Amino acid sequence: MVLSRTVHSESDVSLHSTFASRYVRTSLPRFKMPEESIPKEAAYQIINDELMLDGNPRLNLASFVTTWMEPECDKLMMAAINKNYVDMDEYPVTTELQNRCVNMIAHLFNAPLGDEETAVGVGTVGSSEAIMLAGLAFKRKWQNKMRALGKPCDKPNIVTGANVQVCWEKFARYFEVELKEVKLSEGYYVMDPDKAVEMVDENTICVAAILGSTLNGEFEDVKRLNDLLVKKNAETGWDTPIHVDAASGGFIAPFIYPELEWDFRLPLVKSINVSGHKYGLVYAGVGWVIWRNKEDLPDELIFHINYLGADQPTFTLNFSKGSNQIIAQYYQLIRLGFEGYKNIMENCQENAMVLKEGLEKTGRFNIVSKDHGVPLVAFSLKDHSEHNEFEISDMLRRFGWIVPAYTMPPDAQHITVLRVVIREDFSRTLAERLVTDILKVLHELDTLPAKVTAKIEIHEEKGLVVKQTELEVQRKITDFWRKFVADKKKTNGVC
C-alpha cells in the first residue's frame, strides 16, 4: 500500500476521454465520485486509455515480481478470483492446497519433519507480511524467555545488514524493535557475519540473513553466521536464533545450488520466508513463511475463529484475501516439479551471464553483482567524469526499458549502480537487445555535454569550491542525481 498524494491544477480536476465520448460527453471529476452512472463501455475505455501510459511489465527490469504465467494458470486464477481465502470452511479445498504448498516448501528447505509430521507455515501477502509474522514470533519467544528469567523485556533488537529490504525497517518501527544494521563497505555489499555476531547482545531476538540481496543478488554467508552464533551462544549462555529472508533466493538456491547450506540444515535457522511472486513464478502478491517446528511459533500468537462455520486457526496480519495466488502457487509446484524449476532457474542464470558478458565487452562498466546468487546483473560506470548511471537509466526509458539506478546503503552510499533482474520471461534475445540499446544510449550521452560535472567545474573556476578528488566529485554527482530523482518522485502522486 502506498500513501496517495495529488497535485491539483485547473487542467487535472476532471477526466476527459476521446473515445468514451461515444457514450458520455460530460467530463468526470478526478478525485470525487461522480453523481451519475456511466455506461460500462465508457468506464472501460476511460481507464484503458489512462493505463496505456503505464510501463510494460515485461520490460520492467527493476522488479523481481513475476510478469508472465501460462494461460492455464491464468484461467485457474480468474475462476477463483471471487473466493475469499479466509473462509476455510466454505472453501476447504483451497485450504488444503495451501497446506500442501506449505509442506512442499518446508521439504524444499530441508525442514526436520518426520514421515507423518506436518510442516508449520502460512501463506502471506508477499514476504513483507511473512517477515512481520516471523519477527513477531521471535519477539514473543524472547519476551517469554526474559520474563521467565526475571529480566526486562522492553528493549528487543534485531541485527541485520544495511542492505535489508524496507520491510525490515517497517517491522522494527511498527513493532518497536531496535534495528541494528551492519554497515556495508565498497566492494562488499552484504552483511559481514563476523561484524553481525559482534553486535549481538542479550536483547537480540534474532539475526536476519538475506539469501539474495536486492542490491546485487548476492547470497549472505548463512553457514558462517550460524557457526559463529553457535560459538557465541555457547560462550554466553544465550540462544540467539537466525531468520533467513529468502524472498528472492528461496526458489533459486535449492535448484541450482543444492549443496549450499543456508536453510533448516543449520540448527539456528528457526524460520524462513520466501516470495512466491518472485522466483516462485506467481503473480503478485503471495509469500510464505515456514517455521522449523511448532515450538518456534508461540501458541499465543495463533487465533481461533469460528464465526464462518468451523474452528479456524489463523496467524496473519491480514484477514480477507483472494484465493487465486495460493491456487497459482500450487499449480506451479505440481506443473513444473523440481526439474521444471531447475531448468527455469538455470536458464535465468545463463541469460544473466549473456547480459553480463555483453556489458563487459563494452569496456564501460564494472560488474557489481556476483555470478553466485540471484540471476541479476548490477553494474556501474567505470568513468563518471562526464555522465552517470541516473542519466543512463533515464534515457533507457525511451526504448521502453525500466532499469533502476540507485545508490548503495551506508557506508557505500557513494557507489551508484544500475540493476537488471533476469526473470523467466527475459530471453537471451532481450538480453542482447538491451546491450545494443545501452550502447546507443552511451553513444548519445558521449555527444552531449556533461551538465552536472560542468557545473561543478564552473564553480571551481570561480573559487566557490575547492579542488576535489575524483571520489569527492563522484559523491557530489551522486548526491545531485539522488536529489534530482527524489524531486521527480514527489510529482508522481505517491510517496
N, C-alpha and C positions, 0 to 999 in steps of 0.2 A: 504494500500500500504506500502511495506517495501523498504528500500533502499538496493540495492544489493551490495554485497562485495564478490569478488572472490579471491581465493588463487591459485596462479599459481605454477605449478611444471611440470617437464618433463612428469610425468605419467598421468596428467589430462588435457592436452591440446586437447586431442581427445577423442571421444566416440567410444567404441568398443562393439559390440553385438555378442553373440554366435549364437543365433537362426536366427537373421536377416541376417547372412552370407549366408543363403539360397537364399537371394535376392540381397545382396550387400556385396562385400568383402572389400571395402575401408572403412577406419575409417572416422568419421565425426568430423569437428572442433567443439570444445565445446562452444566457445564464439563468433564465426563468422558464418554468414550464409554460408552454403555450396554452391559451384559453380554450382552443378548439382542437378537435382531432384533425388529422390529415390522412389522405389515402396511404395505404401500406406501400404502394409503389413509390410515392413521393418520399416517404421516410427512408426507404431503402436507398433511393438514388442520392438523396442528400448526404447520407452517411457514407455511402460508397465513394462519392466524389471526394469527400474530405480524406478518406483513408488512402486515396491514391498518392497522397503526399508522404505517407509513411515510407520508411526504407523497406527494401526487400529482405525478408528474414533469412533467406538462403545466402545472401551476401553480407549478412551481419556477422563479421568475423570477430566482433567483440564478445559475443555471447557463447557460453558453454551449453546453452539450452537447446534441446532437440528441436529441429525445424522441419523434419520430414518423417513420416511413418507410412507403412504400407496401407493401401486402400482398405484392405480387410479390417485392419485395426481401426481405421477411421470410422468404418461402419459400426463396429462394436462400441466405440466411444459415443457416437451420435445416438445409438439405441439406448444407451444408459445415461444420457445427459440429464434426464429428469429424475434420476434416483438420488435420494439423499442418503449418503453412506451411513450416517449415524443411526438410521432406522434399521438396526441389525435384525430385529425380529421380523420385519416386513421383507427385508432383502437378505435372507440368510446365506444365499449362495455367494453374494458379493463379499460378505464377511468371511466366508470360507476361503475365497480367493485371496483375500488379504492375508489370512493366516498362512496360506501356502507360500505366498511371497515372502513373508517374514522368515519362515523356516528355510526356504531355498537360499535366501541371502545370508542367514545365520550360518548355514553349512558352507556357503561360499567363503565366509570369513573365518572358517575353522572354529566355530563355537564348540565348546566341550559338551556336546549333547549325547546322551545315551540313545539307544535304538528307539525307545518308546518315549523319549523326552521331547517336550515341545519348547520351541525357542521363545524367548521373551523379547518382544519388539512391537512396533506400531508403525503404521503408515502416517505420514505427516504432510503438511502443505510445504514442500520443499525442505531443504536442510536447515533453514532458519528456525522453523518450529522444532525440528529434530534436535538442534543444538540447545534450544531453550529447555526442552524436556530433559535432555541428558544433564545439563547444568543444574537444573532443579534437583535431580536425583542425587548428584554429588553434594550439593549444598545441604540437603536434608540429612544425608548419611553423616556428613561431617558434623552438623549441628547435634545430631543424636549422640555421636561419639563424645563430643566435647562436654555435653550436658552430663553424660554418664561419668565423665572424669571430674566433674565439678569445675570445669574451666569455662571462661567466657566464650561465647559463640557469636559475637556481633561483628566480627571483622574478617569475614572469609575473603580469600583471594584466589585467583586463577593465574597460572603462569602460561604465557603464550609467546609466540614471536610477533614482532611488529607487522608481519606480513599477513596476519589473520584477516578474514573477511569481516565486514562491518557487523554481521550478525552477532559476533562475539562481543563487540563493544555494546551492542544493544542489550544483550543478556546481562552484562556487567552493570549497566546503568539502570535497567528496568528492575533487576532483582538485587541490587545493592551488594555487588561483589566487586572487590578491587581487581582491576586488570593489570597484572604486572607483565610488561612487554619486554622481551629480549630485543634490543636494537640490532638492526642489520648493519652490514658493512659493505663497502664496494667490493664486488666480486663474490660476495656470499649473501644471498638474498633470502635465506630461510633461517629458522630458529637454530641456534647453536645449542645442542643438547647439554654440553658442559656448563654454559652460562645459565641455561634454564634451570638446571638442578641446583646451581649455586643460589638462585633466587627463591627456591622452595623453602618454606618455613612451616611451623606447626599449624598455621591457619590456611595453608594451601589445600583447597578442596580437590584439585586435580591439575595436571599439566596437559594442555591441549596441543597435540601434534597435528600437523597438516599433511595429508597424503595428496599432494598436488596443489602447490601454491598457485593462487590465481595470478600472481605477478609473473612467474616464469615457468610454471608447470612442474617445478622440482619437488620430489618427494623428500620430506624430512626424515632423518635417521631415527625411526621409532625404536629400532632394536637397541641402539646405543643409549637412547633415552631410558628405555626400560632397564638396561643393565646398570646404568648409573643410579637410577632411583632405587633399585633393589638394594644396592650397596648403601645408599644414604638412609633408607628406611631401616636397614639392619643396625646402622650406627646410632640412629636417633630414637628408634622405637616407634617412629611414625609409620603410617601405611598409605602414603600419598599415591593415588592411582593415576592412570592415563586415560584420556579420551582421545580417540582418533577422529579428526574431521576429515573423512574420506569423501567429501561431497563430489569432488572431481575424479579422484583416483580409485575409488572403491570398486567401480566397474571396469577398471583397467588393469590394475596390478594382478588380480587373480588369474587373468587370462594371458598376459604377456610377460609377467614377472612372477611366476608361481613360486619361485624359491625365496623371494623377498619376504622376510619376517617383519610384519607390521601389524598383524591382526590379533585374534584371540589366541594364537600360538604363544604370544608373550603374556606372562602371568599378570602383569599390572594393567593391561588393557581391559577396562571394565565395560566400555561402551563404544560404539562406532556409529556414525551417521553417514549416509550416502544419499546423493541426489538421483532419484530415478529419472528426473527430467534432464539430466546431463548425459553421461555415458551409459545410463540405464536405458536410454533411447526412447523415452516417453516425452510427450509434450508437457510443457509447464502446466501445473506445478505439483509434483509429487516427490516426497522424500521418505527416508526410512531411518529409524534409529533402532539398533539392536543392542541388548544388554548381554553380558557374559552369562549371567544366570539370574534367578529370581531374587537372590539376596542383594543384588546390586540395584534393584528398583524398590525403594521403600514402599510398603503397603499403604501407608497413609496418603500417598500421592494419587492412588487409584480411587476413582469414584465409581459407585454402583448406582445406576439409574434404572427405573422400571416403568416409567410412565408411557413408554412407547410400546409396551406389551410384554417385556421379559427383562430379567436381570441382565444388565449390560455393563461390564467393567469398562471404564474409559480413562485414558490418561492422555489428554490433548489440551492445547490452548484454544483450539477452535472447536466448534460443535458441529453445526451443519456444514457439509461439503459434498461435492459431487463424487459419484462412484466411478466415473469413467476413467480417471487416471489409474486407479487401482486395477481395473479390468485391463487397461492397456499394458500395465507392467506385467501382469500375469501372461498376457498374450506374448510379449517379447521374450519372457523367460522360457516358455514352452515352445514357442515358434523357433527361436534361434538355438536354444540349448548352449552348452559350453562351447561346442565347436563353432557355432554361428557368432557368438560374442567374440571369440578368439580371432576369427577371420576379420571381423569388422575392426577390432582394435589394432590388429597388425596392419591392416590396410590404412587406417588413420595415421599410424606411426610412419609407414612408408611414404605417404603423401607429405607428412611433415618434413621428412628428410629431403624430398624433392624441392620443397619450398626453401628449406634451409640452404641447400646447395646452390639453388638459383640466386639467392640473396648474397651468398658468399662470393659467387662469380662476379658480381657487380663491383666488388672491391670497395664498396662504400659503407659496409655495415659490420658491426661487431655483433655476434650472436650471444645473447644473454641467457637464453633457455638451455636446458640440458637435454641430451638425447635420451636419458633415462628418466621417464616421468610421463606427465600428461602430454598427449600429442598436440603441442602448440609450438609456435616459433616466436620468441621475443627477441627483438633486435634494436640496436641503436646506431646512430650515425658515428662514424669514426671522426669526421671533421665537422665541428659545429661553428666554424668561423664565418660561414655565410648563411646557412639555413639550419633548421632543426626539425625534430620529429613531429611537432604540432603542425607545422606547415605541410608536411607530407600527408599526415592524417586528414587535414582539411581538404587538400587537393585531390586525394583519392576518392572522395565522395562524388567528384564529377564523373567518375567512371562507375559509380554505383556501389563501390566498396565502402564498408563501415569498418575501419581499422582504428582502434583506440590508441591514443598516445597519453602516457601518464608518467608521473614521477614516482620514484620508489619511496617507501616509508623511511622514517629516521633509522639510522644515521646515513642513509644513502640517498637522501632526497634530491641531491644534485644530479642524479642519474635519471635520464628520461628514456623511455623505451616505447616501441610500437609492439603490439602483440596480435598474432593471428592464431585463433583457435581452430584446430582441424577437427571438424565433425564428420559424421558418416557421409553427409551429402556434399562434402568438399572434395572434389575429384582431383586427380593429377592434372587434368586439363585446366581446371580452375587455378590450381597452384601455379602452373606455367603462365597462365594469363595474368595472374596477379603480379608476378615478377615483371612481365612485359609492361604492365601499367605503371608499376613503381619506377621503372626505368624512364618511362615517358614523363612522369612527374619530376624526377630528378633532372632530366634534361631541361624541362620548362623552368624549374627553380634556378638552375645554373645560369639561365639567361636573364633572371630578374635580379634587381639589387637586393642585398641583404639588409632589409629595413631595420631590424632590431639592432644588429651589430653596427650598422651605420650610425644609428642614433647614439650608441654608446661612444663611438669614436669621435663624433662631433662634440659630445660633452667633454671628452678627454682633451680635445684640441682647445676648448675654451677654458680649460683649467678647472672644470667643475667636478671632475672625477680623477682621482689619482690613477697612475698606471697600474693595471691589474694583471694578474697571472691568467693563463689560459683557463684554469679551473674556475677562477673567480668570474671571468667573462661568461663561461658556460653556465654557472649558477645564476648570474644575473639574467641571462637569456631565458633560462628555465623559469625563473620567478615571474618574468614578464609574461610568458605564454601561459603559465598556470593561472595568473590573474586574468589574462585575456579569455581563456576558456571558461573560467568561473563567471566572468561577467556575461558571457554569451548564454550560459546556462540560466542566468537569472531571468532571461526573457523567454524561456521556453515554457513557462506556465506551470512548472513543477519544481519541487526542491527536494 
